[in-house]
Amino acid sequence: MGHILLVRHAQASFGSADYDRLSDLGIEQAQLLGAWIASRGKRVDRMVSGGLRRHRDTAEICCAVLPAALKPALACRPEADFDEYDADEIVTRYRPEFADPMALRRYLTEGSRPGPAFYDLFGAAMKRWMQGAHDADYRESWQSFRERCTAALERLIADTGPSRTGVVFTSGGPITAICQSLLELPHHRALDLHLALANGGVTGLLYQPGRVSVSYVNNFAYLEQTGNARLITYR
């Protein structure tokens, strides 16, 4: 039986001018992730990442920690179909006034609880997108996004081969889309899952000919075991 590990990228620089860059904490998370993958004692046969910098950097840092015997023979391959959705478009289709970044910043900072305000806004925008009633408003519908992510997974499985291990460095959206497809989750449950995915969290899949199963979701026990709560982040 083969294994696929879907890894949500380590913490990026949320709120900064360059969100796509890993934070110092994100670098530490990626190093611990690499140590955890090494502790499994299984060779990584294929490694791919989405095209975003936070995907690539998480992969690079993680791979650097692996001992030579466990590293894939081929370099980490870019796979654009594991890229995240366009979050800016999703938010601005729900609230067009937030096309102005300053308007969004003011909205989030005027209240006393900017974190919950962001999640309320983002959750409502995602719900509008996922439900499919406004597909014409978006360059990529949720259904199309889900189809490209699951197709990318199918290609990776075929490329990795039977009884081997592949690792994907991606974002929460593709992991959610794949889990929704495999577990047949309704949209509201898929959204709940999406918002709960931790930076560096690992979702494990098992595959054999004609079948892919979810083994575990959003595993970040390797961060919890440090006893350092600051290492557990969600954005």
C-alpha positions as CSV (number, residue, x, y, z in Angstrom):
1,M,0.0,0.0,0.0
2,G,1.3,3.4,-0.9
3,H,1.3,6.6,1.2
4,I,0.8,10.3,0.3
5,L,1.5,13.0,2.9
6,L,-0.3,16.2,2.2
7,V,1.5,19.0,4.1
8,R,0.1,22.4,4.7
9,H,3.0,24.9,4.4
10,A,4.7,26.3,7.5
11,Q,3.7,29.7,8.8
12,A,4.0,32.5,6.3
13,S,4.3,36.2,7.0
14,F,0.6,37.0,7.5
15,G,0.0,40.8,7.7
16,S,3.3,41.7,6.1
17,A,4.0,43.2,2.7
18,D,5.3,39.8,1.5
19,Y,2.9,37.2,2.9
20,D,4.4,34.4,0.8
21,R,7.7,34.4,2.8
22,L,8.0,32.0,5.7
23,S,8.2,33.6,9.1
24,D,11.1,32.7,11.5
25,L,8.6,30.5,13.3
26,G,7.6,28.9,10.0
27,I,11.2,28.0,9.3
28,E,11.4,26.3,12.7
29,Q,8.1,24.4,12.0
30,A,9.5,23.2,8.6
31,Q,12.7,21.9,10.3
32,L,10.7,20.0,12.9
33,L,8.5,18.6,10.1
34,G,11.6,17.3,8.4
35,A,12.7,15.7,11.6
36,W,9.3,14.0,12.0
37,I,9.3,12.7,8.4
38,A,12.8,11.3,9.0
39,S,11.6,9.6,12.2
40,R,9.2,7.5,10.1
41,G,12.2,5.7,8.7
42,K,10.7,5.5,5.2
43,R,12.2,6.8,2.1
44,V,10.4,9.6,0.3
45,D,10.1,8.4,-3.3
46,R,8.4,11.5,-4.8
47,M,8.2,15.1,-3.5
48,V,6.2,17.9,-5.1
49,S,5.1,21.3,-4.1
50,G,2.7,24.0,-5.3
51,G,4.3,26.9,-7.0
52,L,4.1,29.5,-4.2
53,R,7.2,30.5,-2.3
54,R,5.8,29.3,1.0
55,H,5.3,25.8,-0.5
56,R,8.7,25.6,-2.1
57,D,10.5,27.0,1.0
58,T,8.8,24.6,3.3
59,A,9.8,21.7,1.0
60,E,13.4,22.9,0.8
61,I,13.8,23.3,4.5
62,C,12.1,20.0,5.3
63,C,14.1,18.1,2.7
64,A,17.4,19.5,4.0
65,V,16.7,17.8,7.4
66,L,16.2,14.4,5.8
67,P,19.2,12.0,5.9
68,A,20.5,11.1,2.4
69,A,19.1,7.6,2.6
70,L,15.5,8.9,3.0
71,K,15.6,11.7,0.4
72,P,13.9,11.2,-3.0
73,A,16.2,10.4,-5.9
74,L,14.7,13.3,-7.9
75,A,14.5,16.9,-6.8
76,C,11.2,18.3,-5.5
77,R,9.0,18.9,-8.6
78,P,6.7,21.9,-9.0
79,E,3.1,21.1,-9.5
80,A,1.0,24.2,-10.2
81,D,-2.3,22.3,-9.7
82,F,-1.5,22.0,-6.0
83,D,-1.5,25.9,-5.8
84,E,-3.9,27.6,-3.5
85,Y,-7.1,29.4,-4.7
86,D,-7.1,33.2,-5.2
87,A,-8.1,34.3,-1.7
88,D,-8.1,38.0,-2.6
89,E,-10.7,37.4,-5.4
90,I,-12.9,35.3,-3.1
91,V,-13.0,38.0,-0.5
92,T,-13.6,40.9,-2.9
93,R,-16.4,39.1,-4.7
94,Y,-18.1,38.9,-1.4
95,R,-17.2,42.4,-0.3
96,P,-16.1,44.5,-3.3
97,E,-15.0,47.4,-1.2
98,F,-12.2,45.3,0.1
99,A,-10.5,45.4,-3.3
100,D,-8.8,48.4,-1.6
101,P,-6.2,46.7,0.8
102,M,-6.4,49.8,3.1
103,A,-10.2,49.4,3.5
104,L,-9.7,45.8,4.5
105,R,-6.9,46.8,7.0
106,R,-9.2,49.4,8.5
107,Y,-12.0,46.9,8.8
108,L,-9.8,44.4,10.6
109,T,-8.1,46.9,13.0
110,E,-11.0,49.1,13.9
111,G,-12.5,46.5,16.2
112,S,-11.1,45.0,19.4
113,R,-10.8,41.5,17.9
114,P,-9.1,41.5,14.5
115,G,-8.5,37.8,14.4
116,P,-12.1,36.7,14.8
117,A,-13.2,39.5,12.5
118,F,-10.9,38.1,9.8
119,Y,-12.2,34.5,10.2
120,D,-15.8,35.7,10.1
121,L,-15.2,37.6,6.9
122,F,-13.1,34.9,5.3
123,G,-15.6,32.1,6.3
124,A,-18.5,34.0,4.8
125,A,-16.6,34.7,1.6
126,M,-15.5,31.0,1.3
127,K,-19.1,29.9,1.9
128,R,-20.3,32.0,-1.0
129,W,-17.7,30.6,-3.3
130,M,-18.1,26.9,-2.3
131,Q,-21.9,26.8,-2.6
132,G,-21.7,27.3,-6.3
133,A,-24.5,29.8,-6.8
134,H,-22.2,32.5,-8.0
135,D,-19.7,30.5,-10.1
136,A,-19.8,33.1,-12.9
137,D,-18.3,35.7,-10.6
138,Y,-15.0,33.7,-10.2
139,R,-12.2,32.8,-12.5
140,E,-12.2,29.4,-10.9
141,S,-15.2,27.9,-9.2
142,W,-14.9,25.7,-6.2
143,Q,-15.8,22.7,-8.2
144,S,-13.1,23.4,-10.8
145,F,-10.6,24.0,-8.0
146,R,-11.5,20.7,-6.4
147,E,-11.2,18.9,-9.8
148,R,-7.7,20.2,-10.5
149,C,-6.5,19.3,-7.0
150,T,-7.8,15.8,-7.2
151,A,-6.4,15.4,-10.7
152,A,-3.0,16.5,-9.4
153,L,-3.2,13.9,-6.7
154,E,-4.1,11.1,-9.2
155,R,-1.1,12.1,-11.3
156,L,1.2,12.0,-8.3
157,I,-0.1,8.5,-7.3
158,A,0.5,7.2,-10.8
159,D,4.0,8.8,-10.8
160,T,5.0,7.6,-7.3
161,G,4.1,4.0,-8.0
162,P,2.8,1.2,-5.8
163,S,3.8,0.7,-2.2
164,R,5.8,4.0,-2.1
165,T,5.7,7.4,-0.4
166,G,5.0,10.7,-1.9
167,V,4.9,14.1,-0.1
168,V,3.0,17.2,-1.3
169,F,3.8,20.7,0.1
170,T,0.7,22.8,-0.5
171,S,-1.9,25.0,1.2
172,G,-5.1,24.4,3.2
173,G,-7.4,24.8,0.2
174,P,-6.1,21.8,-1.9
175,I,-6.0,19.6,1.3
176,T,-9.6,20.5,2.0
177,A,-10.7,19.9,-1.5
178,I,-9.1,16.5,-1.6
179,C,-10.5,15.5,1.8
180,Q,-14.0,16.7,0.8
181,S,-13.8,14.5,-2.3
182,L,-12.5,11.4,-0.5
183,L,-14.8,11.7,2.6
184,E,-17.8,13.1,0.7
185,L,-18.1,16.1,3.1
186,P,-20.8,18.7,2.7
187,H,-19.5,22.2,2.0
188,H,-20.1,23.5,5.6
189,R,-18.1,20.6,7.1
190,A,-15.3,21.0,4.5
191,L,-15.1,24.7,5.4
192,D,-14.9,23.8,9.1
193,L,-12.0,21.5,8.3
194,H,-10.3,24.1,6.2
195,L,-10.3,26.7,9.0
196,A,-8.9,24.1,11.5
197,L,-5.8,23.1,9.4
198,A,-2.6,24.0,11.2
199,N,0.6,25.3,9.6
200,G,2.8,22.2,9.1
201,G,-0.2,19.9,9.7
202,V,0.0,16.6,7.8
203,T,-2.9,14.7,6.2
204,G,-2.1,11.1,5.4
205,L,-3.6,9.1,2.5
206,L,-3.3,5.4,1.7
207,Y,-3.6,4.2,-1.8
208,Q,-3.8,1.0,-3.8
209,P,-5.0,0.3,-7.3
210,G,-8.5,1.9,-7.7
211,R,-8.7,3.2,-4.2
212,V,-7.5,6.1,-2.1
213,S,-8.4,6.4,1.6
214,V,-7.8,9.0,4.3
215,S,-5.7,7.6,7.1
216,Y,-5.4,10.8,9.3
217,V,-6.1,14.5,9.0
218,N,-4.2,17.6,10.2
219,N,-1.6,15.7,12.3
220,F,0.7,18.2,14.1
221,A,1.6,16.0,17.1
222,Y,5.3,16.6,16.3
223,L,4.7,20.2,17.2
224,E,2.6,19.5,20.3
225,Q,5.3,17.1,21.6
226,T,7.8,20.0,21.9
227,G,5.6,21.5,24.7
228,N,6.0,24.9,23.0
229,A,2.5,26.2,22.3
230,R,3.8,29.1,20.1
231,L,4.8,26.5,17.4
232,I,1.1,25.7,16.8
233,T,-0.3,28.3,14.4
234,Y,-3.2,28.5,11.9
235,R,-2.2,31.5,9.7
